[in-house]
Amino acid sequence: LIFFDSYRSLSYARGIGPWEAYEPVGHSLIIAGWNGLWEFFGWSDQTALAFAATVQLLSSTAAFVFLLVRLAAWRVNPIVWGAALAWVSLHPVLALSSITIVKDIPFMSAFIVFAVAIAEAALRRRDERVPAWVWCTMAVAGIAVAVLRSNGIYVALLSLPLLFLPLRRHWKPMLGVASCCAIAIVAYLGPLQTALGVVPGPKTEMWSIPLQQIARIALEHHDEMSGEDREYVDSIFTSWD
């Protein structure tokens, strides 16, 4: 129920290694919070994991319930609503993921809430005022999206400016949402990470896709490669022939 990514974050919390940007600092702070409770109450490994998984199950469930409730409020076709309910309730990957302690699940929950808030604002009639809770939810969820995955920052920074096009008649509250997210992201990348002593993570995963392609070419077209090609591959994969 706990992935290696989360063990890496746990090592940051316990001082085994330095805080790295390899794992999103936002999720590493959640893991550090679990670790703090774990040590404070003297829980066993199983109890600590069960508690964390239960909280994550409830939070992801709350995100999906929010989605279904708003779909009902928007009066979507009952068939669509029923299909959405069936997908959430019966899809085994969602069920397993909801109790797996890994960064993707809190990010997914935050993204669902973010997307629902966007739809909530977009579906309002032109003469209808968008309630304040929609903008507050959008801002909080947008910040969560940015800090719970390393690439979530780009999701927030790219989507918020584009949202000014479909939501241009609400440009003032949108400006407030975008400003809150931008300020939070700057604080997250600057003072917070400086205070924690966060250092850049290894670049291995960044190069995973081109490395896989080179390895596949070397495996499937070995006989067609020139001596120069083989020398280049050998310079990359120094541990394999």
C-alpha positions as CSV (number, residue, x, y, z in Angstrom):
1,L,0.0,0.0,0.0
2,I,3.0,2.3,0.1
3,F,5.1,3.0,-3.0
4,F,8.8,3.6,-3.1
5,D,8.2,7.3,-3.9
6,S,6.6,7.7,-0.5
7,Y,9.5,5.8,1.2
8,R,11.8,8.4,-0.3
9,S,9.7,11.2,1.1
10,L,9.7,9.4,4.5
11,S,13.5,9.4,4.4
12,Y,13.4,13.2,4.1
13,A,11.1,13.5,7.1
14,R,13.4,11.2,9.2
15,G,16.6,13.0,8.2
16,I,18.1,9.9,6.5
17,G,18.8,12.0,3.5
18,P,18.4,15.6,2.4
19,W,15.1,17.0,1.2
20,E,15.1,16.7,-2.6
21,A,12.9,18.1,-5.3
22,Y,12.7,14.6,-6.8
23,E,9.5,14.1,-4.9
24,P,7.0,17.0,-4.7
25,V,7.6,18.8,-1.5
26,G,3.9,19.2,-0.9
27,H,3.4,15.5,-0.7
28,S,6.6,15.0,1.2
29,L,5.2,17.3,3.8
30,I,2.1,15.1,4.1
31,I,4.3,12.1,4.6
32,A,6.2,14.1,7.2
33,G,2.9,14.8,8.9
34,W,2.0,11.1,9.0
35,N,5.5,10.4,10.4
36,G,5.0,13.0,13.1
37,L,1.7,11.4,14.2
38,W,3.3,7.9,14.0
39,E,6.1,8.9,16.3
40,F,3.9,11.0,18.7
41,F,1.4,8.2,19.3
42,G,4.0,5.4,19.1
43,W,2.0,3.6,16.4
44,S,3.1,0.4,14.8
45,D,3.9,0.4,11.1
46,Q,0.5,-1.3,10.3
47,T,-1.5,1.1,12.4
48,A,0.2,4.2,10.9
49,L,-0.3,2.9,7.4
50,A,-3.9,1.9,8.1
51,F,-4.6,5.4,9.4
52,A,-3.0,7.2,6.5
53,A,-4.8,4.9,4.0
54,T,-8.1,5.5,5.7
55,V,-7.7,9.3,5.6
56,Q,-6.7,9.1,1.9
57,L,-9.7,6.9,1.2
58,L,-12.1,9.4,2.8
59,S,-10.5,12.4,1.0
60,S,-10.5,10.8,-2.4
61,T,-14.1,9.7,-1.8
62,A,-15.0,13.2,-0.8
63,A,-13.6,14.5,-4.1
64,F,-15.7,12.1,-6.2
65,V,-18.8,12.8,-4.1
66,F,-18.3,16.5,-4.8
67,L,-18.1,15.7,-8.5
68,L,-21.3,13.6,-8.5
69,V,-23.2,16.1,-6.4
70,R,-22.3,18.9,-8.8
71,L,-23.2,16.8,-11.9
72,A,-26.6,16.3,-10.3
73,A,-26.9,20.0,-9.7
74,W,-26.1,20.7,-13.3
75,R,-28.9,18.4,-14.3
76,V,-26.8,16.3,-16.6
77,N,-28.5,13.4,-18.4
78,P,-29.3,10.7,-15.8
79,I,-27.6,8.1,-18.0
80,V,-24.4,10.2,-17.8
81,W,-24.7,10.6,-14.1
82,G,-25.3,6.9,-13.6
83,A,-22.3,6.0,-15.8
84,A,-20.1,8.4,-13.8
85,L,-21.3,6.8,-10.5
86,A,-20.7,3.3,-11.9
87,W,-17.2,4.3,-13.0
88,V,-16.3,5.7,-9.6
89,S,-17.9,2.9,-7.6
90,L,-16.8,-0.2,-9.7
91,H,-13.5,0.7,-11.3
92,P,-10.9,-1.5,-9.5
93,V,-8.0,0.8,-10.2
94,L,-9.7,3.7,-8.4
95,A,-10.6,1.4,-5.5
96,L,-7.0,0.2,-5.1
97,S,-5.4,3.6,-5.7
98,S,-7.6,5.2,-3.0
99,I,-5.8,3.3,-0.3
100,T,-2.3,3.5,-1.8
101,I,0.0,6.0,-0.2
102,V,1.5,7.7,-3.2
103,K,1.5,11.3,-4.5
104,D,-0.7,10.6,-7.5
105,I,-3.9,10.1,-5.4
106,P,-4.0,13.4,-3.5
107,F,-3.1,15.1,-6.8
108,M,-5.9,13.3,-8.5
109,S,-8.4,14.4,-5.8
110,A,-7.2,18.0,-6.0
111,F,-7.4,18.0,-9.8
112,I,-11.0,16.7,-9.8
113,V,-12.1,19.4,-7.4
114,F,-10.2,22.0,-9.5
115,A,-11.9,20.8,-12.7
116,V,-15.4,20.8,-11.0
117,A,-14.9,24.4,-9.8
118,I,-14.0,25.5,-13.3
119,A,-17.1,23.8,-14.7
120,E,-19.2,25.3,-12.0
121,A,-18.1,28.8,-13.0
122,A,-18.4,28.1,-16.7
123,L,-21.9,26.7,-16.6
124,R,-23.5,29.6,-14.8
125,R,-25.8,31.8,-16.9
126,R,-24.4,35.2,-18.0
127,D,-26.8,37.0,-15.7
128,E,-26.1,34.7,-12.8
129,R,-23.5,35.6,-10.1
130,V,-20.9,32.9,-9.4
131,P,-20.9,32.2,-5.6
132,A,-17.7,33.0,-3.6
133,W,-17.3,29.3,-2.6
134,V,-16.6,28.4,-6.3
135,W,-13.7,30.8,-6.5
136,C,-12.3,29.8,-3.1
137,T,-12.5,26.2,-4.0
138,M,-10.8,26.8,-7.4
139,A,-8.0,28.7,-5.7
140,V,-7.4,26.1,-2.9
141,A,-7.6,23.2,-5.4
142,G,-5.3,25.0,-7.8
143,I,-2.7,25.4,-5.1
144,A,-3.0,21.8,-4.1
145,V,-2.6,20.7,-7.8
146,A,0.6,22.7,-8.0
147,V,2.3,21.4,-4.8
148,L,1.2,17.7,-4.8
149,R,3.1,16.7,-8.0
150,S,6.2,18.2,-9.5
151,N,4.5,18.7,-12.9
152,G,1.4,20.0,-11.2
153,I,3.0,23.5,-11.1
154,Y,2.8,23.5,-14.9
155,V,-0.8,22.3,-14.8
156,A,-1.7,25.3,-12.7
157,L,0.5,27.9,-14.4
158,L,-0.7,26.9,-17.9
159,S,-4.4,26.4,-17.2
160,L,-5.1,29.5,-15.2
161,P,-4.1,32.0,-17.9
162,L,-6.1,30.1,-20.5
163,L,-9.2,30.1,-18.2
164,F,-9.4,33.9,-18.7
165,L,-10.8,33.1,-22.2
166,P,-13.9,31.1,-21.4
167,L,-14.4,32.9,-18.0
168,R,-13.5,36.4,-19.3
169,R,-16.8,37.8,-18.0
170,H,-15.6,36.8,-14.5
171,W,-12.1,38.3,-15.0
172,K,-12.0,40.0,-11.6
173,P,-12.5,36.9,-9.4
174,M,-10.4,34.9,-11.9
175,L,-7.6,37.4,-11.4
176,G,-7.9,36.8,-7.6
177,V,-7.7,33.1,-8.1
178,A,-4.7,33.3,-10.4
179,S,-3.0,35.7,-8.0
180,C,-3.5,33.4,-5.0
181,C,-2.1,30.5,-6.9
182,A,0.8,32.5,-8.3
183,I,1.8,33.8,-4.8
184,A,1.5,30.3,-3.3
185,I,3.6,28.8,-6.0
186,V,6.3,31.5,-5.6
187,A,6.3,30.9,-1.8
188,Y,6.4,27.2,-2.4
189,L,9.3,27.3,-4.8
190,G,11.2,30.0,-2.8
191,P,11.0,30.5,0.9
192,L,9.4,27.1,1.8
193,Q,11.9,25.0,-0.1
194,T,14.8,27.2,1.1
195,A,13.6,26.7,4.7
196,L,13.5,23.0,4.3
197,G,16.9,22.9,2.5
198,V,15.5,21.3,-0.6
199,V,18.2,20.3,-3.2
200,P,17.6,19.4,-6.8
201,G,16.8,15.7,-7.3
202,P,18.6,13.3,-9.7
203,K,17.9,13.7,-13.4
204,T,17.5,9.9,-14.1
205,E,13.7,9.9,-14.5
206,M,13.9,13.0,-16.8
207,W,15.8,11.0,-19.3
208,S,13.8,7.7,-19.0
209,I,11.9,8.0,-22.3
210,P,14.9,8.7,-24.6
211,L,16.9,6.1,-22.8
212,Q,14.2,3.5,-23.4
213,Q,14.2,4.4,-27.1
214,I,17.9,4.0,-27.4
215,A,17.8,0.7,-25.6
216,R,15.1,-0.6,-27.9
217,I,17.0,0.4,-31.0
218,A,20.2,-1.3,-29.6
219,L,18.2,-4.5,-28.9
220,E,16.1,-4.8,-32.0
221,H,18.5,-3.3,-34.6
222,H,21.8,-4.4,-33.1
223,D,23.1,-6.0,-36.4
224,E,22.3,-2.9,-38.4
225,M,24.2,-0.5,-36.1
226,S,27.5,0.9,-37.2
227,G,30.6,0.8,-35.1
228,E,30.0,4.5,-34.3
229,D,26.4,3.7,-33.2
230,R,27.6,0.9,-30.9
231,E,30.2,3.1,-29.4
232,Y,27.6,5.8,-28.7
233,V,25.3,3.3,-27.0
234,D,28.1,1.8,-25.0
235,S,28.9,5.3,-23.7
236,I,25.4,5.6,-22.3
237,F,24.8,2.1,-21.0
238,T,28.2,1.5,-19.3
239,S,27.0,-1.4,-17.2
240,W,25.6,-3.6,-20.0
241,D,26.9,-5.1,-23.2
